[in-house]
Amino acid sequence: MNTTKNSRFVSRLTRNTLALVLAGGRGSRLYELTDWRAKPAVSFGGKFRLIDFPLSNCVNSGIRRVGLVRGWSYLHSELDEFVEILPASQRAGGEWYLGTADAVYQNIDILRTHKPEHVLILSGDHIYKMDYGEMLVEHVERKADMTVSCLEVPIEEAAGAYGVLTADESGRIIEFNEKPEHPTPIPGQPGYCLASMGNYLFNTEFLYEQLIKDADNPNSAHDFGGNIIPSIIEKYQVYAHPFRDPETKKRAYWRDVGTLDAFWEANIEMVNVSPELNLYDADWPILTYQAQLPPAKFVFDRKDRRGVAIDSMVSGGCIISGAKIKRSLLFSNVKVHSYAQVKDSVVLPDVEIGRKARIKKAIIDRGCTIEPGMVIGEDHDADRARGFRVTENGVVLVTPDMLHQTIHESR
């Protein structure tokens, strides 16, 4: 197939695909960071939210019909492009969503209205850049009923956390276990297993059949990984699509920021000279809703009072007033006052850090006001005594509630 014909083929496939992003996860392992927001709404990378990554992947892949959230209203309805809000509701039966499959089942009427050939179901809380067009082409060429995107993951990381699959030489899935304690290793790759990314591609009519069958099963938990996939792999054509870097052909960048340590680490990675995830890629932009803010500002240039940021990312609306920022990521509208020091930290939007405060290896939640002289991250016993959460790896989480302050964010 020549390049022009292939481009047209992919364009037709993406045009006739509807993506549904599942974005209601509580994110319990993020503790207080998700007390007032769903996990996909958590901030990431200085100006984005987790949900922006799968949504941007859809747009960049040419999939312009997406069921999900507010803030994404620039697609053109006259071209049958949309991001539609599909709220957790009592649509089909009088109960809230029971599982991932039930969430899709309760919106079958909306899917039927748009008559897609394929439905792409995506997890809304992972960080990665992926061209879904490649997965679509592979799915069609294999005459698959369903395709599951996956990647190689260390067994100790996958155990109890991810769906784990085994595929034969053709890529057909022959075994699938949801969050097993002892994952099956990849043949020839001891220590690694194939983990599901939570992204599923279905032929539309096949999806409807399986959702209705699952909904009628009183013994089902109505979950794709726990129920639907294991029930179809023997009888139907269900394939694995390994997620690989298009240039190196090795495992591509993908992060599950489901714990505070993972969230902190993935954000701090962004300040590296050449991070694995390139946010400056003009060919694959990460799109987001954002307020119109002035540029970041650094003021004062005295020896003992100089506004500087070293090996850091500083977002719009920030003012670094005679303070020192080192290896940290500051989100929008952060104010850091004179003589304060911030090191190895992730500071979410609308935070104010008082004079002479010192912060080290911390996550400061949106809207916090750090009082002048406060020290965070240097003495973990003192941090815990104040009510802050300290993780296993020594990251300190501070939220407005912990500081007995009003939460200003509408979450």
C-alpha positions in Angstrom: 0.0 0.0 0.0 1.5 3.3 -1.1 1.9 6.3 1.3 -1.0 8.2 -0.2 -3.5 5.3 -0.1 -2.3 4.3 3.4 -2.9 7.9 4.6 -6.4 7.8 3.2 -7.1 4.4 4.7 -6.0 5.6 8.1 -8.0 8.8 7.7 -11.2 6.8 6.9 -10.6 4.5 9.9 -10.1 7.4 12.4 -13.0 9.3 10.9 -15.4 6.4 11.5 -14.1 5.7 15.0 -15.6 7.1 18.2 -13.4 7.3 21.3 -14.9 7.0 24.8 -12.5 8.1 27.6 -13.3 6.6 31.0 -12.5 9.4 33.4 -14.3 8.8 36.7 -11.6 7.1 38.8 -11.2 8.0 42.4 -7.5 7.5 42.5 -7.4 6.2 46.1 -3.7 5.6 46.2 -3.2 9.4 45.6 -4.9 9.9 49.0 -5.8 13.5 49.8 -4.7 14.7 46.3 -8.0 13.2 44.9 -10.3 14.1 47.8 -11.9 16.8 45.7 -11.1 15.8 42.2 -11.2 12.6 40.1 -7.8 11.2 39.2 -8.0 12.2 35.5 -8.4 15.8 36.6 -5.2 15.9 38.6 -2.6 18.4 37.3 0.5 17.3 35.5 3.5 18.7 33.7 3.2 22.4 34.7 -0.1 23.3 32.9 -1.9 20.1 31.9 -4.2 17.5 33.5 -3.9 13.8 33.2 -7.0 13.6 31.0 -5.4 15.9 28.4 -3.0 13.2 27.3 -5.6 10.6 25.9 -7.7 13.5 24.6 -4.7 15.0 22.8 -3.8 11.5 21.4 -7.3 11.3 20.0 -7.1 14.7 18.3 -3.6 14.1 17.0 -4.6 10.7 15.7 -7.4 12.1 13.7 -10.2 10.8 16.0 -12.5 13.8 16.4 -15.6 12.2 18.0 -14.9 11.7 21.7 -17.1 11.2 24.7 -15.9 12.9 27.8 -15.4 16.3 29.5 -15.9 20.0 29.6 -13.2 22.4 28.5 -12.8 20.8 25.1 -15.3 22.7 23.0 -13.3 23.8 20.0 -14.1 20.8 17.7 -16.6 21.5 15.0 -20.1 20.0 15.4 -20.9 20.8 11.7 -18.2 18.4 10.8 -19.5 15.8 13.2 -16.6 16.5 15.6 -17.2 16.7 19.3 -16.1 16.0 22.8 -19.3 15.2 24.6 -19.9 15.0 28.3 -21.2 11.6 29.3 -21.8 12.0 33.1 -22.0 9.1 35.5 -25.7 8.8 35.7 -28.6 6.5 36.2 -29.2 6.2 32.4 -30.2 2.6 31.9 -31.2 1.2 35.2 -31.4 3.3 38.3 -27.9 2.5 39.5 -24.6 4.3 39.2 -21.8 2.8 37.0 -20.8 -0.5 38.4 -17.6 -1.1 36.4 -15.8 0.0 33.2 -18.1 -2.1 31.0 -21.2 -0.9 32.7 -20.1 2.7 32.1 -20.0 2.1 28.4 -23.2 0.0 28.5 -25.2 2.8 30.1 -24.2 5.1 27.2 -25.1 2.7 24.3 -27.9 4.9 23.2 -25.4 7.8 22.6 -23.0 5.5 20.8 -25.8 4.2 18.5 -26.8 7.8 17.6 -23.3 8.4 16.0 -23.1 5.0 14.2 -19.3 4.5 14.4 -17.6 1.5 12.8 -15.2 1.2 15.7 -15.3 2.2 19.3 -12.0 3.0 21.1 -12.3 2.9 24.9 -9.5 4.7 26.7 -8.3 5.0 30.3 -8.3 8.7 31.3 -5.4 8.7 33.8 -2.2 7.7 32.2 0.6 9.8 30.7 1.7 8.8 27.2 1.7 9.9 23.5 0.2 7.3 21.2 -1.0 7.3 17.6 -4.2 5.3 17.8 -4.3 5.1 13.9 -1.6 2.4 14.0 -3.7 0.3 16.3 -6.8 0.8 14.1 -4.9 -0.4 11.0 -3.5 -3.4 12.8 -7.0 -4.2 14.1 -8.6 -4.1 10.7 -5.8 -6.0 8.9 -6.1 -8.8 11.5 -9.9 -8.9 11.2 -10.0 -8.7 14.9 -13.1 -8.4 17.0 -11.2 -6.6 19.8 -7.7 -5.3 20.3 -6.0 -4.5 23.6 -3.1 -2.2 23.8 -0.3 -3.4 26.1 3.3 -3.0 27.0 6.1 -4.8 28.8 6.1 -4.2 32.5 8.3 -5.6 35.3 6.4 -8.4 37.0 6.8 -6.9 40.5 5.2 -3.6 39.2 2.3 -5.4 37.5 1.5 -7.8 40.3 -1.9 -6.9 41.8 -2.0 -3.7 39.8 -2.6 -4.3 36.1 -4.5 -6.7 33.8 -1.9 -9.2 32.5 -2.2 -11.0 29.1 -0.5 -13.8 27.2 -0.4 -13.7 23.4 0.7 -16.4 20.9 3.1 -15.7 18.0 0.4 -14.1 15.9 -0.5 -11.7 18.7 -3.8 -13.3 19.5 -4.6 -13.2 23.3 -4.8 -16.7 24.7 -4.9 -15.8 28.4 -6.0 -12.7 30.4 -5.9 -12.2 34.2 -7.1 -9.1 35.9 -4.5 -7.9 38.5 -3.0 -11.3 39.3 -0.7 -11.6 42.3 1.7 -13.8 40.2 1.7 -12.5 36.6 2.6 -14.9 33.7 6.0 -13.8 32.4 6.7 -13.1 28.7 8.3 -16.2 27.0 12.0 -15.5 26.7 11.8 -12.3 28.9 11.9 -13.5 32.5 11.0 -10.8 34.9 8.6 -9.1 32.5 4.9 -9.5 31.6 2.5 -8.0 29.1 0.3 -5.5 30.9 -2.9 -4.0 29.6 -2.9 -0.2 29.2 -6.7 -0.1 29.7 -7.2 0.9 26.1 -9.6 -1.3 24.1 -10.6 -1.2 20.4 -13.9 -2.9 19.4 -15.8 -3.5 16.2 -19.0 -1.6 17.2 -21.6 -4.3 16.8 -19.4 -6.8 18.6 -19.1 -4.3 21.5 -22.8 -3.9 21.7 -23.4 -7.7 21.8 -20.8 -8.2 24.5 -22.1 -5.3 26.7 -25.7 -6.5 26.5 -24.6 -10.1 27.3 -22.5 -8.9 30.2 -25.3 -6.6 31.5 -27.6 -9.6 31.7 -25.2 -11.6 33.8 -26.0 -11.1 37.5 -22.7 -12.7 38.5 -20.5 -10.2 36.5 -18.8 -7.2 38.0 -19.3 -5.6 34.6 -15.6 -4.8 34.0 -13.7 -5.1 30.7 -10.6 -6.6 32.3 -12.2 -8.7 34.9 -15.2 -10.1 32.9 -15.6 -9.3 29.3 -12.0 -10.0 28.0 -11.7 -13.4 29.8 -15.1 -14.4 28.5 -14.3 -13.8 24.8 -10.7 -14.7 24.2 -11.4 -18.4 23.4 -14.3 -17.9 20.9 -13.4 -14.6 19.3 -10.5 -12.8 17.6 -8.9 -10.8 20.4 -5.5 -9.4 19.7 -2.7 -7.6 21.6 -1.2 -4.4 20.3 2.2 -3.7 21.9 2.8 0.0 22.4 6.2 0.8 21.0 8.3 3.8 20.2 7.9 4.3 16.4 11.7 5.0 16.0 13.4 2.6 18.5 10.7 -0.1 18.4 11.2 -0.5 22.1 8.6 0.1 24.8 7.3 3.6 24.5 7.0 6.1 27.3 4.0 5.4 29.5 3.4 6.3 33.1 0.7 5.3 35.6 0.8 8.1 38.2 -1.5 6.2 40.5 0.6 6.7 43.7 2.0 9.9 45.2 5.6 8.7 44.7 4.9 7.9 41.0 3.1 11.3 40.5 6.0 13.2 42.1 8.6 11.2 40.1 6.9 11.6 36.7 6.5 15.4 37.2 10.1 15.8 38.4 11.3 13.9 35.3 10.0 16.7 33.2 12.8 19.1 34.4 15.5 16.8 33.1 17.5 18.1 30.2 16.1 15.5 27.8 13.1 13.8 29.4 11.6 10.8 27.8 8.3 12.6 27.4 8.8 15.6 25.1 6.2 18.3 25.9 7.8 20.6 23.3 6.9 18.3 20.3 5.2 20.6 17.8 4.2 17.5 15.8 2.2 16.0 18.7 1.0 18.8 20.9 -0.6 18.2 24.2 -3.8 20.3 24.2 -5.5 21.7 27.2 -7.9 24.2 28.6 -6.0 27.0 30.2 -6.6 30.5 31.6 -4.9 33.4 29.8 -2.0 34.3 32.0 1.0 36.7 31.9 4.5 35.3 31.5 6.4 34.0 34.5 8.3 36.8 36.3 11.6 36.8 38.2 12.5 39.8 40.3 15.3 41.2 42.5 19.0 40.7 41.8 20.9 41.1 45.0 23.3 38.6 46.3 21.1 37.6 49.2 17.8 38.2 47.4 17.7 37.0 43.8 14.7 35.5 42.0 16.1 32.4 40.2 15.0 29.0 39.0 17.6 26.3 38.2 16.8 23.0 36.4 13.1 23.8 36.8 9.9 24.4 34.9 7.9 27.6 35.7 4.5 28.2 34.3 2.6 31.3 33.3 1.4 33.7 36.0 4.2 32.7 38.4 6.2 35.4 40.3 9.5 34.3 41.8 10.3 37.3 44.0 13.8 37.1 45.5 13.5 33.3 46.0 15.4 30.3 44.8 13.8 27.4 42.9 15.9 24.3 42.2 14.9 21.1 40.3 11.2 21.8 40.8 8.0 22.2 38.7 5.8 25.2 39.4 2.3 25.2 37.9 0.3 28.3 37.0 0.0 31.3 39.3 2.5 30.3 42.0 3.9 33.1 44.0 7.2 32.6 45.9 8.3 35.4 48.2 11.7 36.6 49.1 14.4 34.3 50.7 12.1 31.3 50.2 13.7 28.1 48.9 11.9 25.3 46.9 13.8 22.2 46.0 12.8 18.9 44.3 9.2 19.8 44.6 5.9 19.8 42.6 3.9 22.9 43.3 0.4 22.9 41.9 -1.5 26.0 40.7 -2.4 29.0 42.8 0.0 28.3 45.7 1.6 31.1 47.7 4.9 30.5 49.5 5.8 32.9 52.2 9.1 34.6 52.9 11.9 32.4 54.2 9.9 29.2 53.8 11.8 26.1 52.8 10.3 23.3 50.9 12.1 20.0 49.9 10.8 17.0 48.0 7.1 17.8 48.4 3.9 18.0 46.5 2.1 21.2 47.4 -1.6 21.0 46.4 -3.5 23.7 44.6 -4.5 26.7 46.6 -2.2 26.2 49.6 -0.7 29.2 51.4 2.6 28.3 53.0 3.2 30.6 55.9 6.4 32.7 56.2 9.2 30.6 57.7 7.5 27.3 57.4 9.8 24.3 56.7 8.5 21.3 54.8 10.4 18.1 53.9 13.5 18.5 56.1 12.1 16.7 59.2 9.5 14.0 58.5 8.5 13.6 62.1 7.7 17.3 62.2 5.8 17.0 58.9 3.7 14.2 60.2 3.0 16.1 63.5 1.5 18.9 61.4 -0.8 16.4 59.7 1.1 16.2 56.4 1.3 12.9 54.6 4.8 11.4 54.1 5.2 8.6 51.5 7.4 5.5 51.7 9.9 7.3 49.5 9.9 10.5 51.6 7.7 12.7 49.5 5.6 15.1 51.6 2.0 15.9 50.5 0.5 19.2 51.7 -3.1 20.2 51.0 -5.2 23.2 52.0 -7.2 20.9 54.4 -4.0 19.9 56.2 -3.2 23.6 56.6 -6.8 24.3 57.8 -7.3 26.6 54.8 -10.2 27.1 52.5 -10.1 25.2 49.2 -10.4 27.7 46.5 -10.4 25.4 43.5 -13.7 24.3 41.9 -12.8 20.6 41.5 
